[in-house]
Amino acid sequence: MRVADIIETTDGKGYYFRRNKILSKHIDFLISNQSFMPILAVELNGSSHRIEKRKDSDDQKKKVFEFVGLPIEFIEVGTDFSLDVKNLFTKYKIH
């Protein structure tokens, strides 16, 4: 899912700079409540996320989501995905 479809940049000075920073960014999953309001963003990190450029991209995503108050969690590929998701649902009280 494209980050720009979840997070709206505001008009004003620096609008295009801010918009362009998130326009090409994506996350793997977005968990929403029953009213389709976002609760949690989830990013799956495989081996490519160990490359410096990808680490920088993940850091930028983290900062953007922190700024708007929407949690983002990173799950390592190769872990017990079902357990990771269960733990996230417990942590964020998702039913």
C-alpha positions in Angstrom: 0.0 0.0 0.0 1.3 3.4 -0.9 2.1 5.6 2.1 0.7 8.7 0.3 -2.7 6.9 0.2 -2.7 6.6 4.0 -1.0 9.9 5.0 -2.0 13.2 3.6 0.5 16.0 3.4 -0.8 19.5 4.2 -0.6 22.5 1.9 1.8 25.3 2.5 5.5 25.8 2.3 7.3 22.6 1.5 4.1 20.8 0.4 5.7 19.2 -2.7 8.9 18.3 -0.9 6.9 16.5 1.8 4.6 14.8 -0.7 7.4 13.7 -2.9 9.2 12.2 0.1 6.3 9.7 0.7 4.9 9.3 -2.8 7.2 6.4 -3.7 7.1 4.8 -0.2 5.0 1.6 0.4 4.1 -0.6 3.3 3.2 -4.3 3.2 0.0 -4.3 5.3 -2.3 -1.7 6.9 -4.6 -2.9 9.7 -7.7 -0.8 10.2 -10.6 -0.8 12.6 -14.2 -1.5 11.7 -14.6 2.1 10.5 -11.6 1.7 8.2 -9.5 4.0 10.3 -5.8 2.9 10.2 -4.6 1.3 13.4 -1.2 -0.2 12.5 1.1 -0.3 9.5 3.2 -3.5 9.1 6.4 -3.7 7.0 8.0 -7.1 6.2 11.8 -7.0 6.2 13.7 -9.5 4.2 17.4 -9.7 3.4 17.1 -6.7 1.1 16.3 -4.5 4.1 19.8 -5.0 5.4 21.2 -2.9 2.6 22.0 0.7 3.7 19.6 2.3 1.2 16.7 0.2 2.4 17.6 0.9 6.0 17.4 4.6 5.3 14.0 4.1 3.6 12.7 2.2 6.6 14.0 4.9 8.9 12.2 7.5 6.9 9.0 5.5 7.0 9.3 5.1 10.7 9.7 8.9 11.2 6.8 9.7 9.0 4.5 7.3 10.8 5.7 8.5 14.2 5.0 12.1 13.1 1.4 11.4 12.3 0.9 9.1 15.3 0.3 5.9 13.4 2.3 3.0 14.7 4.5 1.0 12.3 6.0 -2.4 13.1 8.7 -4.2 11.2 8.6 -8.0 11.0 11.6 -10.0 9.9 11.0 -12.5 7.1 11.8 -16.0 8.3 10.4 -15.5 11.8 7.1 -17.2 13.0 4.8 -14.8 11.1 1.6 -16.1 12.7 3.1 -15.6 16.2 4.4 -12.1 15.3 0.9 -11.1 14.0 -0.7 -12.6 17.1 1.7 -10.6 19.3 0.9 -7.4 17.4 -2.8 -7.9 17.8 -2.3 -8.4 21.5 0.0 -5.4 21.8 -2.4 -3.0 19.9 -5.6 -4.7 21.3 -6.8 -5.6 17.8 -9.8 -8.0 17.7 
